[in-house]
Amino acid sequence: MDQATLMKYGIAAAIAFAAWKYGGTYGKAGAVAVAAVAVARRTPYIREVL
């Protein structure tokens, strides 16, 4: 993973954290769902299934 990829994931993580921290109930659920998809796409076994 290079610096550009890490930067993209860092920005996405910051946005998801802000939505989770300051959002309502649906904001928290959406932030967790987006973070789960981002992690799942980086996991080799799950990436094959998706």
N, C-alpha and C positions, 0 to 999 in steps of 0.2 A: 504494500500500500504506500503510495507516494504522498507528498505533502498536499497536493491539490485534492486528492480524495479525502484525506483527513480534514481538510478545511471544509469541504462540502458536508461531511458528517458532523463536524463541530457546529456549523451554522444550523443544520437541521436539529441537532440536539438542543441547542440554545432556544430555538423557536418552540420545540416540543415542551421544554421545561417551562418556558414562559406561559404557554397555553395551559399546562398542568397547574402551575402555581397560581395564576391569576384568573383562569377561566372558570366557568361554572361547572356544573356536573357534566354537561356534554363536552365541554372543552377538555376536561380531564380524561374522559373516555376516548376522545379523539386523539389526544396526545399519546396515550398509552398504545392505541391501535397503530398509529403512525410509527412510533418507536419500535413496536413489535415487528412490523413489516420491514423496517430498515435493518433490524438485526437478522431477521429471517433470510433476507436476500444476501447477507454476507456469510451465512452459515452454509458450508458446502452441501451437507446432506439435505437440508431443507430446500436449498436453491434448486436441487435436482427434482424435487417433488413439485415445487411451484412451477 
